């Protein structure tokens, strides 16, 4: 599995929107770009992808901007990763449809790559953005102190 910059920024964008889920007004591109340190033009492209994937929606007007299309508890990390960056398989032969290798029946590595894929999927397909919000808030609470 390889996460591109586009994928990393998409995940951070969804997490940022999840942290402010239900708040008004919605987040503008300018605000998100500044908070996440993402180039605005690149973020525009990412948000268009996320809209196409039905992860985010946008609204125009004085309370306009971007917001999650559904609750953070309904968005899994794995679905976003696959939508933005594609398959999480470590190698093509793990796919059931793959037939490009003459060693398919005798390959010593295929079972290992299958297990890697299964373990990766088990992790990312069971983490929601609500879980990530809780982790983020917990981490922030631990590192915040006052004198």
Helices and strands as residue ranges (DSSP letters): H 5-19, H 29-36, H 40-52, E 56-59, E 65-68, G 72-74, H 77-85, G 92-94, H 110-124, H 129-143
